[in-house]
Amino acid sequence: MTETATFPVTLTASAARRIAEIVAGEPAGTLLRVSVEGGGCSGFQYNFDLVDGASGDDAVIERDGAKVLIDPVSMAYLAGSEIDFVDDLIGAAFKIQNPNATASCGCGTSFSL
């Protein structure tokens, strides 16, 4: 597991607060994993999963005590991204501002490069 603040993915304060709230209700050691997989209406999609620990090659992004795991393949697609949590009239969700995405779908979880 690689812990570093130099990875090009960042968490907003809002995302960090929401992650802390989510994992507080889970068993000790539960972490949020953000990954990129093929699929979705635009070619790639973001996945958010709760896992019981990190893999040896995961990057750990941390802010205000909240931690997010990202595997090396997904990190290549997420480089320079910001993970945010938005709570507005439409609903509450994690949003990823990804400078590598050339298009995204209306749901915000699918993108293309």
N, CA, C and O atoms as CSV, one atom per row, in Angstrom:
chain,resi,resn,atom,element,x,y,z
A,1,MET,N,N,0.853,-1.168,0.000
A,1,MET,CA,C,0.000,0.000,0.000
A,1,MET,C,C,0.897,1.228,0.000
A,1,MET,O,O,1.863,1.312,0.759
A,2,THR,N,N,0.565,2.164,-0.852
A,2,THR,CA,C,1.337,3.381,-0.976
A,2,THR,C,C,0.555,4.530,-0.375
A,2,THR,O,O,-0.516,4.875,-0.875
A,3,GLU,N,N,1.069,5.132,0.691
A,3,GLU,CA,C,0.422,6.304,1.276
A,3,GLU,C,C,1.216,7.518,0.848
A,3,GLU,O,O,2.417,7.614,1.099
A,4,THR,N,N,0.529,8.445,0.196
A,4,THR,CA,C,1.218,9.624,-0.273
A,4,THR,C,C,0.251,10.764,-0.497
A,4,THR,O,O,-0.918,10.546,-0.815
A,5,ALA,N,N,0.726,11.947,-0.335
A,5,ALA,CA,C,-0.077,13.129,-0.633
A,5,ALA,C,C,0.298,13.670,-2.002
A,5,ALA,O,O,-0.258,14.683,-2.427
A,6,THR,N,N,1.233,13.024,-2.713
A,6,THR,CA,C,1.702,13.535,-3.988
A,6,THR,C,C,0.945,12.958,-5.170
A,6,THR,O,O,1.166,13.401,-6.297
A,7,PHE,N,N,0.068,11.997,-4.966
A,7,PHE,CA,C,-0.712,11.481,-6.085
A,7,PHE,C,C,-1.612,12.589,-6.603
A,7,PHE,O,O,-2.070,13.435,-5.835
A,8,PRO,N,N,-1.862,12.584,-7.894
A,8,PRO,CA,C,-2.588,13.690,-8.502
A,8,PRO,C,C,-4.099,13.654,-8.302
A,8,PRO,O,O,-4.810,14.410,-8.963
A,9,VAL,N,N,-4.609,12.818,-7.430
A,9,VAL,CA,C,-6.039,12.786,-7.125
A,9,VAL,C,C,-6.244,13.444,-5.771
A,9,VAL,O,O,-5.513,13.164,-4.821
A,10,THR,N,N,-7.237,14.317,-5.682
A,10,THR,CA,C,-7.500,15.015,-4.431
A,10,THR,C,C,-8.941,14.791,-3.983
A,10,THR,O,O,-9.817,14.458,-4.782
A,11,LEU,N,N,-9.159,14.981,-2.699
A,11,LEU,CA,C,-10.491,14.929,-2.106
A,11,LEU,C,C,-10.871,16.325,-1.653
A,11,LEU,O,O,-10.034,17.047,-1.110
A,12,THR,N,N,-12.112,16.714,-1.865
A,12,THR,CA,C,-12.584,17.973,-1.300
A,12,THR,C,C,-12.941,17.735,0.168
A,12,THR,O,O,-13.075,16.595,0.613
A,13,ALA,N,N,-13.088,18.811,0.894
A,13,ALA,CA,C,-13.493,18.701,2.300
A,13,ALA,C,C,-14.864,18.041,2.411
A,13,ALA,O,O,-15.101,17.254,3.328
A,14,SER,N,N,-15.756,18.353,1.496
A,14,SER,CA,C,-17.088,17.755,1.492
A,14,SER,C,C,-17.018,16.239,1.288
A,14,SER,O,O,-17.722,15.488,1.963
A,15,ALA,N,N,-16.174,15.793,0.363
A,15,ALA,CA,C,-16.010,14.357,0.128
A,15,ALA,C,C,-15.413,13.680,1.351
A,15,ALA,O,O,-15.848,12.595,1.737
A,16,ALA,N,N,-14.426,14.309,1.957
A,16,ALA,CA,C,-13.793,13.722,3.141
A,16,ALA,C,C,-14.809,13.564,4.272
A,16,ALA,O,O,-14.832,12.529,4.939
A,17,ARG,N,N,-15.648,14.578,4.495
A,17,ARG,CA,C,-16.673,14.488,5.545
A,17,ARG,C,C,-17.639,13.337,5.271
A,17,ARG,O,O,-17.971,12.572,6.177
A,18,ARG,N,N,-18.089,13.217,4.022
A,18,ARG,CA,C,-19.062,12.168,3.686
A,18,ARG,C,C,-18.444,10.782,3.795
A,18,ARG,O,O,-19.100,9.851,4.261
A,19,ILE,N,N,-17.205,10.632,3.376
A,19,ILE,CA,C,-16.518,9.339,3.505
A,19,ILE,C,C,-16.413,8.955,4.969
A,19,ILE,O,O,-16.671,7.808,5.333
A,20,ALA,N,N,-16.035,9.910,5.811
A,20,ALA,CA,C,-15.925,9.638,7.250
A,20,ALA,C,C,-17.275,9.208,7.822
A,20,ALA,O,O,-17.333,8.295,8.647
A,21,GLU,N,N,-18.354,9.851,7.398
A,21,GLU,CA,C,-19.693,9.472,7.860
A,21,GLU,C,C,-20.047,8.053,7.427
A,21,GLU,O,O,-20.591,7.278,8.213
A,22,ILE,N,N,-19.743,7.720,6.193
A,22,ILE,CA,C,-20.081,6.391,5.657
A,22,ILE,C,C,-19.327,5.299,6.391
A,22,ILE,O,O,-19.936,4.328,6.842
A,23,VAL,N,N,-18.009,5.435,6.521
A,23,VAL,CA,C,-17.223,4.360,7.133
A,23,VAL,C,C,-17.422,4.283,8.642
A,23,VAL,O,O,-17.138,3.249,9.247
A,24,ALA,N,N,-17.907,5.363,9.261
A,24,ALA,CA,C,-18.159,5.333,10.706
A,24,ALA,C,C,-19.211,4.285,11.061
A,24,ALA,O,O,-19.181,3.732,12.160
A,25,GLY,N,N,-20.132,4.008,10.152
A,25,GLY,CA,C,-21.171,3.020,10.400
A,25,GLY,C,C,-20.801,1.618,9.962
A,25,GLY,O,O,-21.642,0.721,9.993
A,26,GLU,N,N,-19.565,1.413,9.555
A,26,GLU,CA,C,-19.090,0.123,9.060
A,26,GLU,C,C,-18.108,-0.495,10.056
A,26,GLU,O,O,-17.646,0.183,10.974
A,27,PRO,N,N,-17.787,-1.784,9.877
A,27,PRO,CA,C,-16.784,-2.421,10.748
A,27,PRO,C,C,-15.429,-1.702,10.649
A,27,PRO,O,O,-15.104,-1.108,9.621
A,28,ALA,N,N,-14.665,-1.764,11.710
A,28,ALA,CA,C,-13.336,-1.139,11.736
A,28,ALA,C,C,-12.498,-1.630,10.565
A,28,ALA,O,O,-12.532,-2.812,10.224
A,29,GLY,N,N,-11.756,-0.732,9.959
A,29,GLY,CA,C,-10.889,-1.086,8.845
A,29,GLY,C,C,-11.545,-0.961,7.482
A,29,GLY,O,O,-10.887,-1.182,6.465
A,30,THR,N,N,-12.829,-0.610,7.434
A,30,THR,CA,C,-13.524,-0.444,6.155
A,30,THR,C,C,-13.036,0.830,5.477
A,30,THR,O,O,-12.905,1.877,6.111
A,31,LEU,N,N,-12.769,0.722,4.171
A,31,LEU,CA,C,-12.274,1.856,3.394
A,31,LEU,C,C,-13.090,1.991,2.117
A,31,LEU,O,O,-13.708,1.029,1.661
A,32,LEU,N,N,-13.088,3.186,1.545
A,32,LEU,CA,C,-13.759,3.430,0.273
A,32,LEU,C,C,-12.765,3.211,-0.860
A,32,LEU,O,O,-11.673,3.779,-0.854
A,33,ARG,N,N,-13.146,2.387,-1.831
A,33,ARG,CA,C,-12.329,2.170,-3.030
A,33,ARG,C,C,-13.020,2.860,-4.202
A,33,ARG,O,O,-14.210,2.655,-4.438
A,34,VAL,N,N,-12.267,3.678,-4.935
A,34,VAL,CA,C,-12.744,4.299,-6.162
A,34,VAL,C,C,-11.977,3.634,-7.297
A,34,VAL,O,O,-10.748,3.565,-7.273
A,35,SER,N,N,-12.712,3.148,-8.290
A,35,SER,CA,C,-12.057,2.487,-9.412
A,35,SER,C,C,-12.713,2.890,-10.717
A,35,SER,O,O,-13.804,3.461,-10.736
A,36,VAL,N,N,-12.029,2.582,-11.806
A,36,VAL,CA,C,-12.531,2.833,-13.155
A,36,VAL,C,C,-12.618,1.481,-13.846
A,36,VAL,O,O,-11.674,0.692,-13.816
A,37,GLU,N,N,-13.766,1.224,-14.470
A,37,GLU,CA,C,-13.972,-0.027,-15.198
A,37,GLU,C,C,-14.550,0.279,-16.564
A,37,GLU,O,O,-15.167,1.326,-16.764
A,38,GLY,N,N,-14.355,-0.624,-17.496
A,38,GLY,CA,C,-14.974,-0.499,-18.803
A,38,GLY,C,C,-16.474,-0.659,-18.663
A,38,GLY,O,O,-16.948,-1.448,-17.846
A,39,GLY,N,N,-17.221,0.091,-19.461
A,39,GLY,CA,C,-18.678,-0.008,-19.422
A,39,GLY,C,C,-19.309,1.357,-19.309
A,39,GLY,O,O,-18.645,2.379,-19.481
A,40,GLY,N,N,-20.579,1.368,-19.022
A,40,GLY,CA,C,-21.294,2.628,-18.954
A,40,GLY,C,C,-21.608,3.133,-20.346
A,40,GLY,O,O,-21.119,2.583,-21.333
A,41,CYS,N,N,-22.404,4.154,-20.434
A,41,CYS,CA,C,-22.835,4.639,-21.743
A,41,CYS,C,C,-21.754,5.429,-22.477
A,41,CYS,O,O,-21.903,5.700,-23.669
A,42,SER,N,N,-20.678,5.802,-21.802
A,42,SER,CA,C,-19.620,6.571,-22.456
A,42,SER,C,C,-18.308,5.802,-22.602
A,42,SER,O,O,-17.329,6.366,-23.091
A,43,GLY,N,N,-18.256,4.545,-22.196
A,43,GLY,CA,C,-17.051,3.745,-22.376
A,43,GLY,C,C,-16.379,3.312,-21.091
A,43,GLY,O,O,-15.918,2.175,-20.990
A,44,PHE,N,N,-16.313,4.193,-20.109
A,44,PHE,CA,C,-15.737,3.885,-18.803
A,44,PHE,C,C,-16.717,4.346,-17.735
A,44,PHE,O,O,-17.531,5.240,-17.966
A,45,GLN,N,N,-16.628,3.724,-16.561
A,45,GLN,CA,C,-17.483,4.157,-15.461
A,45,GLN,C,C,-16.721,4.127,-14.153
A,45,GLN,O,O,-15.811,3.321,-13.960
A,46,TYR,N,N,-17.112,5.025,-13.257
A,46,TYR,CA,C,-16.538,5.088,-11.919
A,46,TYR,C,C,-17.308,4.127,-11.022
A,46,TYR,O,O,-18.529,4.007,-11.125
A,47,ASN,N,N,-16.588,3.450,-10.150
A,47,ASN,CA,C,-17.207,2.593,-9.146
A,47,ASN,C,C,-16.750,3.031,-7.768
A,47,ASN,O,O,-15.589,3.393,-7.571
A,48,PHE,N,N,-17.670,2.995,-6.818
A,48,PHE,CA,C,-17.404,3.331,-5.426
A,48,PHE,C,C,-17.817,2.118,-4.607
A,48,PHE,O,O,-18.990,1.746,-4.596
A,49,ASP,N,N,-16.860,1.498,-3.922
A,49,ASP,CA,C,-17.134,0.294,-3.148
A,49,ASP,C,C,-16.514,0.413,-1.762
A,49,ASP,O,O,-15.457,1.019,-1.594
A,50,LEU,N,N,-17.175,-0.165,-0.784
A,50,LEU,CA,C,-16.591,-0.295,0.545
A,50,LEU,C,C,-15.877,-1.635,0.608
A,50,LEU,O,O,-16.446,-2.670,0.261
A,51,VAL,N,N,-14.620,-1.607,1.056
A,51,VAL,CA,C,-13.809,-2.820,1.139
A,51,VAL,C,C,-13.216,-2.929,2.536
A,51,VAL,O,O,-13.144,-1.949,3.277
A,52,ASP,N,N,-12.794,-4.137,2.880
A,52,ASP,CA,C,-12.288,-4.346,4.243
A,52,ASP,C,C,-10.787,-4.157,4.382
A,52,ASP,O,O,-10.224,-4.471,5.431
A,53,GLY,N,N,-10.134,-3.655,3.358
A,53,GLY,CA,C,-8.704,-3.374,3.459
A,53,GLY,C,C,-8.109,-3.062,2.109
A,53,GLY,O,O,-8.755,-3.216,1.072
A,54,ALA,N,N,-6.871,-2.621,2.139
A,54,ALA,CA,C,-6.164,-2.239,0.926
A,54,ALA,C,C,-5.387,-3.415,0.362
A,54,ALA,O,O,-4.995,-4.327,1.091
A,55,SER,N,N,-5.168,-3.381,-0.953
A,55,SER,CA,C,-4.248,-4.302,-1.606
A,55,SER,C,C,-2.859,-3.683,-1.541
A,55,SER,O,O,-2.720,-2.480,-1.317
A,56,GLY,N,N,-1.846,-4.492,-1.734
A,56,GLY,CA,C,-0.471,-4.025,-1.588
A,56,GLY,C,C,-0.061,-2.894,-2.498
A,56,GLY,O,O,0.822,-2.113,-2.145
A,57,ASP,N,N,-0.690,-2.781,-3.682
A,57,ASP,CA,C,-0.271,-1.752,-4.627
A,57,ASP,C,C,-1.261,-0.584,-4.729
A,57,ASP,O,O,-1.139,0.253,-5.623
A,58,ASP,N,N,-2.227,-0.526,-3.828
A,58,ASP,CA,C,-3.192,0.580,-3.823
A,58,ASP,C,C,-2.539,1.885,-3.409
A,58,ASP,O,O,-1.658,1.911,-2.550
A,59,ALA,N,N,-2.982,2.962,-4.031
A,59,ALA,CA,C,-2.637,4.296,-3.558
A,59,ALA,C,C,-3.679,4.670,-2.510
A,59,ALA,O,O,-4.854,4.335,-2.659
A,60,VAL,N,N,-3.266,5.350,-1.471
A,60,VAL,CA,C,-4.173,5.806,-0.429
A,60,VAL,C,C,-4.189,7.325,-0.467
A,60,VAL,O,O,-3.179,7.979,-0.212
A,61,ILE,N,N,-5.356,7.875,-0.791
A,61,ILE,CA,C,-5.527,9.322,-0.818
A,61,ILE,C,C,-6.229,9.684,0.487
A,61,ILE,O,O,-7.248,9.082,0.828
A,62,GLU,N,N,-5.699,10.652,1.212
A,62,GLU,CA,C,-6.230,10.979,2.535
A,62,GLU,C,C,-6.442,12.475,2.684
A,62,GLU,O,O,-5.649,13.297,2.224
A,63,ARG,N,N,-7.549,12.793,3.349
A,63,ARG,CA,C,-7.810,14.186,3.742
A,63,ARG,C,C,-8.639,14.163,5.013
A,63,ARG,O,O,-9.653,13.468,5.089
A,64,ASP,N,N,-8.217,14.908,5.990
A,64,ASP,CA,C,-8.951,15.060,7.254
A,64,ASP,C,C,-9.337,13.712,7.866
A,64,ASP,O,O,-10.414,13.573,8.446
A,65,GLY,N,N,-8.462,12.735,7.735
A,65,GLY,CA,C,-8.699,11.414,8.310
A,65,GLY,C,C,-9.478,10.457,7.431
A,65,GLY,O,O,-9.525,9.263,7.726
A,66,ALA,N,N,-10.092,10.939,6.360
A,66,ALA,CA,C,-10.822,10.077,5.432
A,66,ALA,C,C,-9.836,9.517,4.404
A,66,ALA,O,O,-8.966,10.236,3.913
A,67,LYS,N,N,-9.982,8.232,4.085
A,67,LYS,CA,C,-9.073,7.586,3.141
A,67,LYS,C,C,-9.839,6.985,1.978
A,67,LYS,O,O,-10.933,6.445,2.143
A,68,VAL,N,N,-9.234,7.090,0.785
A,68,VAL,CA,C,-9.766,6.491,-0.430
A,68,VAL,C,C,-8.662,5.640,-1.036
A,68,VAL,O,O,-7.511,6.070,-1.122
A,69,LEU,N,N,-9.016,4.437,-1.454
A,69,LEU,CA,C,-8.072,3.550,-2.134
A,69,LEU,C,C,-8.279,3.642,-3.634
A,69,LEU,O,O,-9.411,3.711,-4.113
A,70,ILE,N,N,-7.177,3.643,-4.373
A,70,ILE,CA,C,-7.242,3.627,-5.832
A,70,ILE,C,C,-6.172,2.668,-6.338
A,70,ILE,O,O,-5.000,2.794,-5.985
A,71,ASP,N,N,-6.581,1.707,-7.170
A,71,ASP,CA,C,-5.626,0.749,-7.728
A,71,ASP,C,C,-4.815,1.424,-8.836
A,71,ASP,O,O,-5.239,2.449,-9.370
A,72,PRO,N,N,-3.644,0.857,-9.191
A,72,PRO,CA,C,-2.763,1.505,-10.168
A,72,PRO,C,C,-3.388,1.707,-11.554
A,72,PRO,O,O,-3.144,2.736,-12.185
A,73,VAL,N,N,-4.176,0.762,-12.036
A,73,VAL,CA,C,-4.801,0.907,-13.355
A,73,VAL,C,C,-5.795,2.062,-13.330
A,73,VAL,O,O,-5.806,2.891,-14.240
A,74,SER,N,N,-6.624,2.119,-12.300
A,74,SER,CA,C,-7.597,3.213,-12.186
A,74,SER,C,C,-6.900,4.554,-12.009
A,74,SER,O,O,-7.381,5.570,-12.509
A,75,MET,N,N,-5.768,4.569,-11.299
A,75,MET,CA,C,-5.032,5.820,-11.078
A,75,MET,C,C,-4.622,6.449,-12.405
A,75,MET,O,O,-4.610,7.673,-12.536
A,76,ALA,N,N,-4.288,5.619,-13.383
A,76,ALA,CA,C,-3.903,6.149,-14.689
A,76,ALA,C,C,-5.047,6.943,-15.327
A,76,ALA,O,O,-4.804,7.942,-16.003
A,77,TYR,N,N,-6.282,6.507,-15.119
A,77,TYR,CA,C,-7.447,7.200,-15.669
A,77,TYR,C,C,-7.885,8.386,-14.810
A,77,TYR,O,O,-8.545,9.300,-15.305
A,78,LEU,N,N,-7.524,8.375,-13.539
A,78,LEU,CA,C,-7.968,9.399,-12.599
A,78,LEU,C,C,-6.941,10.505,-12.347
A,78,LEU,O,O,-7.212,11.437,-11.590
A,79,ALA,N,N,-5.778,10.412,-12.967
A,79,ALA,CA,C,-4.709,11.388,-12.725
A,79,ALA,C,C,-5.220,12.813,-12.889
A,79,ALA,O,O,-5.800,13.163,-13.917
A,80,GLY,N,N,-4.998,13.628,-11.869
A,80,GLY,CA,C,-5.403,15.025,-11.890
A,80,GLY,C,C,-6.844,15.275,-11.476
A,80,GLY,O,O,-7.309,16.415,-11.509
A,81,SER,N,N,-7.552,14.228,-11.088
A,81,SER,CA,C,-8.972,14.353,-10.741
A,81,SER,C,C,-9.191,14.857,-9.320
A,81,SER,O,O,-8.316,14.769,-8.459
A,82,GLU,N,N,-10.387,15.385,-9.110
A,82,GLU,CA,C,-10.829,15.793,-7.789
A,82,GLU,C,C,-12.117,15.043,-7.474
A,82,GLU,O,O,-13.063,15.053,-8.262
A,83,ILE,N,N,-12.143,14.393,-6.316
A,83,ILE,CA,C,-13.340,13.683,-5.870
A,83,ILE,C,C,-14.085,14.604,-4.910
A,83,ILE,O,O,-13.536,15.058,-3.906
A,84,ASP,N,N,-15.342,14.868,-5.241
A,84,ASP,CA,C,-16.164,15.779,-4.458
A,84,ASP,C,C,-17.444,15.055,-4.049
A,84,ASP,O,O,-17.807,14.037,-4.637
A,85,PHE,N,N,-18.117,15.587,-3.044
A,85,PHE,CA,C,-19.443,15.108,-2.669
A,85,PHE,C,C,-20.379,16.291,-2.758
A,85,PHE,O,O,-20.154,17.321,-2.122
A,86,VAL,N,N,-21.438,16.143,-3.555
A,86,VAL,CA,C,-22.377,17.224,-3.801
A,86,VAL,C,C,-23.743,16.816,-3.278
A,86,VAL,O,O,-24.219,15.716,-3.555
A,87,ASP,N,N,-24.369,17.706,-2.523
A,87,ASP,CA,C,-25.711,17.479,-2.000
A,87,ASP,C,C,-26.554,18.674,-2.425
A,87,ASP,O,O,-26.483,19.746,-1.825
A,88,ASP,N,N,-27.372,18.469,-3.492
A,88,ASP,CA,C,-28.188,19.569,-3.995
A,88,ASP,C,C,-29.616,19.088,-4.244
A,88,ASP,O,O,-29.972,17.981,-3.841
A,89,LEU,N,N,-30.425,19.896,-4.895
A,89,LEU,CA,C,-31.830,19.562,-5.119
A,89,LEU,C,C,-32.015,18.289,-5.939
A,89,LEU,O,O,-33.002,17.576,-5.755
A,90,ILE,N,N,-31.093,18.001,-6.827
A,90,ILE,CA,C,-31.193,16.815,-7.676
A,90,ILE,C,C,-30.874,15.550,-6.887
A,90,ILE,O,O,-31.395,14.481,-7.202
A,91,GLY,N,N,-30.044,15.656,-5.887
A,91,GLY,CA,C,-29.672,14.509,-5.067
A,91,GLY,C,C,-28.276,14.667,-4.508
A,91,GLY,O,O,-27.599,15.667,-4.748
A,92,ALA,N,N,-27.861,13.673,-3.764
A,92,ALA,CA,C,-26.536,13.677,-3.147
A,92,ALA,C,C,-25.709,12.569,-3.783
A,92,ALA,O,O,-26.178,11.439,-3.923
A,93,ALA,N,N,-24.469,12.896,-4.171
A,93,ALA,CA,C,-23.621,11.900,-4.824
A,93,ALA,C,C,-22.172,12.357,-4.839
A,93,ALA,O,O,-21.868,13.547,-4.764
A,94,PHE,N,N,-21.292,11.372,-4.939
A,94,PHE,CA,C,-19.889,11.682,-5.200
A,94,PHE,C,C,-19.775,12.065,-6.668
A,94,PHE,O,O,-20.394,11.441,-7.530
A,95,LYS,N,N,-18.987,13.083,-6.945
A,95,LYS,CA,C,-18.741,13.549,-8.311
A,95,LYS,C,C,-17.238,13.609,-8.522
A,95,LYS,O,O,-16.496,14.046,-7.642
A,96,ILE,N,N,-16.802,13.176,-9.668
A,96,ILE,CA,C,-15.383,13.231,-9.997
A,96,ILE,C,C,-15.175,14.224,-11.131
A,96,ILE,O,O,-15.732,14.081,-12.220
A,97,GLN,N,N,-14.363,15.231,-10.849
A,97,GLN,CA,C,-13.955,16.193,-11.872
A,97,GLN,C,C,-12.675,15.646,-12.486
A,97,GLN,O,O,-11.601,15.757,-11.894
A,98,ASN,N,N,-12.786,15.056,-13.670
A,98,ASN,CA,C,-11.668,14.354,-14.293
A,98,ASN,C,C,-11.198,15.113,-15.535
A,98,ASN,O,O,-11.925,15.177,-16.526
A,99,PRO,N,N,-9.995,15.687,-15.496
A,99,PRO,CA,C,-9.490,16.438,-16.645
A,99,PRO,C,C,-9.160,15.546,-17.842
A,99,PRO,O,O,-8.962,16.048,-18.949
A,100,ASN,N,N,-9.098,14.233,-17.635
A,100,ASN,CA,C,-8.797,13.301,-18.722
A,100,ASN,C,C,-10.035,12.931,-19.528
A,100,ASN,O,O,-9.916,12.448,-20.654
A,101,ALA,N,N,-11.206,13.149,-18.973
A,101,ALA,CA,C,-12.450,12.778,-19.650
A,101,ALA,C,C,-12.760,13.784,-20.755
A,101,ALA,O,O,-12.767,14.993,-20.526
A,102,THR,N,N,-13.015,13.267,-21.955
A,102,THR,CA,C,-13.372,14.138,-23.071
A,102,THR,C,C,-14.874,14.298,-23.186
A,102,THR,O,O,-15.355,15.243,-23.812
A,103,ALA,N,N,-15.617,13.382,-22.589
A,103,ALA,CA,C,-17.087,13.445,-22.570
A,103,ALA,C,C,-17.576,12.653,-21.385
A,103,ALA,O,O,-16.892,11.749,-20.906
A,104,SER,N,N,-18.755,12.989,-20.912
A,104,SER,CA,C,-19.363,12.212,-19.842
A,104,SER,C,C,-20.859,12.164,-20.077
A,104,SER,O,O,-21.410,12.951,-20.846
A,105,CYS,N,N,-21.501,11.233,-19.408
A,105,CYS,CA,C,-22.942,11.105,-19.582
A,105,CYS,C,C,-23.641,11.896,-18.489
A,105,CYS,O,O,-23.006,12.329,-17.527
A,106,GLY,N,N,-24.923,12.083,-18.631
A,106,GLY,CA,C,-25.692,12.893,-17.700
A,106,GLY,C,C,-25.688,12.389,-16.271
A,106,GLY,O,O,-25.869,13.171,-15.337
A,107,CYS,N,N,-25.483,11.086,-16.088
A,107,CYS,CA,C,-25.506,10.527,-14.736
A,107,CYS,C,C,-24.243,10.877,-13.946
A,107,CYS,O,O,-24.242,10.820,-12.716
A,108,GLY,N,N,-23.165,11.240,-14.655
A,108,GLY,CA,C,-21.935,11.617,-13.987
A,108,GLY,C,C,-21.051,10.466,-13.555
A,108,GLY,O,O,-19.992,10.692,-12.970
A,109,THR,N,N,-21.463,9.228,-13.831
A,109,THR,CA,C,-20.632,8.081,-13.440
A,109,THR,C,C,-19.999,7.406,-14.641
A,109,THR,O,O,-19.277,6.422,-14.481
A,110,SER,N,N,-20.249,7.906,-15.831
A,110,SER,CA,C,-19.708,7.315,-17.052
A,110,SER,C,C,-18.963,8.400,-17.822
A,110,SER,O,O,-19.393,9.553,-17.855
A,111,PHE,N,N,-17.831,8.019,-18.450
A,111,PHE,CA,C,-17.044,9.008,-19.185
A,111,PHE,C,C,-16.277,8.337,-20.315
A,111,PHE,O,O,-16.172,7.112,-20.364
A,112,SER,N,N,-15.743,9.146,-21.220
A,112,SER,CA,C,-14.878,8.637,-22.283
A,112,SER,C,C,-13.599,9.449,-22.301
A,112,SER,O,O,-13.537,10.564,-21.782
A,113,LEU,N,N,-12.582,8.865,-22.910
A,113,LEU,CA,C,-11.276,9.525,-22.997
A,113,LEU,C,C,-11.013,9.953,-24.424
A,113,LEU,O,O,-9.964,10.530,-24.713
